[in-house]
Amino acid sequence: MKALVLAGGYATRLHPVTLEASKPLLKVNGRPIVDYVLDGIETLGDVDTTYVVTNAKFFQDYAAWAKNQQRRFDVVPLNDGTTSNADRLGAIGDIQFAIEMQSIDDDLLVVGGDNLFDFSLRPLRDLQRQTGRSVLGCYDVGSLDLVSLYSEVHIEKGLVSSFVEKPDTPTSPLIGILCYALRRQDLPLVRRYLREERSPDKAGHLIQWMRTVTEVAAYVFEGRWIDIGTRAELERAEKQWSGRV
């Protein structure tokens, strides 16, 4: 299995902090956020290479960071060639960029580089193997009001039956998080999605579409999870991971 960490965005909501630093390299309790992501990837046990796709602006920062990584797998930064938010490839564009650039022909774990969590990813991989399907990682945020900030997921018989980005009137506290175990056979669907001139930006739109052309399984994680998109979320993460709350 290969893993792909998405770190190619420009995090405009965190400006000015992210004008000079990539968001996944910001520190929480003394460690870059992306270090925690790699900790999670190590729990899978069968990943041989983890690609970290970033942009031209921050590529050298990731190259320096990767040299100091001592993991069970190779850590390989990729430069998607973009230099600003205006010419970004988008999350789905970066997934396809990595697949093409590295000729990936293997099951692929895709994780957002700004997702901070403390749970094992092994059950996601186990379910992918057991079902033979791609698997969406889900999380119960415990509040319908919060669901409107993310994506609403409904599950029936272990499969994603509905996926809606930022719903107006959600009825389920389950959201889809940027943590997907994509089976090798489904990787060509990323290119097909983009060829049909669909939005390359939000990764959730890929899953929203994929479930209409193939069955996608779902796994609900338990533990701590924060999608760091604002200064308030970064501060909350620092408090939680440093044990101050």
FENPE-V222811 format. One record per pair of residues at least 4 apart in sequence whose C-alpha atoms are under 8 Angstrom apart, sorted by the first residue. I is the first residue (numbers start at 0). J is the second residue. Records with the same first field share a line. If there is no record, write none. Layout:
BEGIN
I=J + J
END
This chain:
BEGIN
0=45 + 46 + 47 + 48 + 105 + 106 + 107 + 108
1=46 + 47 + 48 + 49 + 50 + 103 + 105 + 106 + 107 + 108
2=40 + 46 + 48 + 49 + 50 + 107 + 108 + 109 + 110
3=49 + 50 + 51 + 52 + 94 + 97 + 107 + 108 + 109 + 110
4=49 + 50 + 51 + 52 + 109 + 110 + 111 + 112
5=51 + 52 + 53 + 90 + 93 + 94 + 109 + 110 + 111 + 112
6=21 + 22 + 23 + 51 + 52 + 53 + 54 + 111 + 112 + 113
7=52 + 53 + 54 + 79 + 87 + 89 + 90 + 93
8=21 + 53 + 54 + 84 + 87 + 89 + 90
9=17 + 18 + 21 + 22 + 83 + 84
10=14 + 17 + 21 + 22 + 228
11=17 + 84
12=228 + 229 + 230
13=17 + 228 + 229 + 230
14=18
15=19
16=20
17=21 + 22
20=24 + 25 + 57
21=25 + 57
22=32 + 113
23=31 + 32 + 33 + 112 + 113
24=31 + 32 + 33
25=30 + 31 + 32
26=30 + 31 + 32
27=31 + 32 + 233 + 236 + 237 + 240 + 241
28=237 + 240 + 241
30=34 + 35
31=35
32=36 + 112 + 113 + 114 + 115
33=37 + 112 + 113
34=38
35=39 + 115 + 116 + 117
36=40 + 110 + 112 + 114 + 115 + 116
37=41
38=42
39=43 + 116 + 117 + 118 + 119 + 120
40=44 + 46 + 120
41=46 + 70 + 71
42=119 + 120 + 121
43=119 + 120 + 121 + 124
44=121
46=72
47=71 + 72 + 73
48=72 + 73 + 74 + 75
49=72 + 73 + 74 + 75
50=74 + 75 + 76 + 77 + 97
51=74 + 75 + 76 + 77
52=76 + 77 + 78 + 79 + 93 + 97
53=57 + 58 + 61 + 76 + 77 + 78 + 79
54=58 + 77 + 78 + 79 + 80 + 81 + 82
55=59 + 78 + 79 + 80 + 81 + 82
56=81 + 82 + 83
57=61
58=62 + 76 + 77 + 78
59=63
60=64
61=65 + 76
62=66 + 76
63=67
64=68
65=74 + 75 + 76
68=74
70=74
77=97
79=88 + 93 + 96
81=86 + 87 + 88
82=86 + 87
83=87
88=92 + 93 + 199 + 200
89=93 + 199 + 200 + 201
90=94 + 199 + 200 + 201 + 202
91=95 + 189 + 193 + 199 + 200 + 201 + 202 + 205
92=96 + 193 + 199 + 200
93=97
94=98 + 189
95=99 + 189 + 190
96=100
97=101 + 102 + 103
98=102 + 103 + 104 + 186
99=103
104=183 + 186
105=182 + 183
106=180 + 181 + 182 + 183 + 184
107=179 + 180 + 181 + 182 + 183
108=178 + 179 + 180 + 181
109=177 + 178 + 179 + 180 + 181
110=114 + 177 + 178 + 179
111=177 + 178
113=226 + 227 + 228
114=177 + 224 + 225 + 226 + 227
115=223 + 224 + 225 + 226 + 227 + 236
116=222 + 223 + 224 + 225
117=222 + 223 + 224
118=220 + 221 + 222 + 223
120=124
121=125
122=126 + 218
123=127 + 134 + 135 + 136 + 180 + 218
124=128 + 180
125=129
126=130 + 134 + 218
127=131 + 132 + 133 + 134 + 180 + 181 + 182 + 216
128=132
130=216
131=182
132=181 + 182 + 214 + 215 + 216
133=179 + 180 + 181 + 182 + 185 + 214 + 215 + 216
134=179 + 180 + 181 + 215 + 216 + 217 + 218
135=159 + 175 + 176 + 178 + 179 + 180 + 206 + 215 + 216 + 217 + 218
136=175 + 176 + 177 + 178 + 179 + 217 + 218 + 219 + 220
137=152 + 173 + 174 + 175 + 176 + 217 + 218 + 219 + 220
138=173 + 174 + 175 + 176 + 219 + 220 + 221
139=172 + 173 + 174 + 219 + 220 + 221
140=145 + 146 + 172 + 173 + 174
141=145 + 172 + 173
142=146 + 172
143=147 + 169 + 170 + 171 + 172
144=148 + 169
145=149
146=150 + 151 + 165 + 166 + 169 + 171 + 172 + 173 + 174
147=151 + 165 + 166 + 167 + 168 + 169
148=165
149=164 + 165 + 166 + 174 + 175
150=162 + 163 + 164 + 165 + 166 + 174 + 175 + 203
151=161 + 162 + 163 + 164 + 165 + 166 + 169 + 171 + 172 + 173 + 174 + 175
152=159 + 160 + 161 + 162 + 163 + 171 + 173 + 174 + 175
153=159 + 160 + 161 + 162 + 171 + 173
154=158 + 159 + 160 + 161 + 217
155=159 + 160
157=216 + 217 + 218
158=214 + 215 + 216 + 217
159=210 + 214 + 215 + 216 + 217
160=210
161=207
162=175 + 206 + 207
163=207
164=203 + 204
175=203
176=203
177=202 + 203
181=185 + 186
182=186
185=189
186=190
187=191
188=192 + 209
189=193 + 205
190=194
191=195
192=196 + 197 + 205 + 208
193=197 + 198 + 199
198=204
201=205
202=206
203=207
204=208
205=209
206=210
207=211
208=212
209=213 + 214 + 215
210=214 + 215
225=232 + 236
226=232
227=232 + 233 + 236
228=232 + 233
229=233
230=234
231=235
232=236
233=237
234=238
235=239
236=240
237=241
238=242 + 243 + 244
239=243 + 244
END
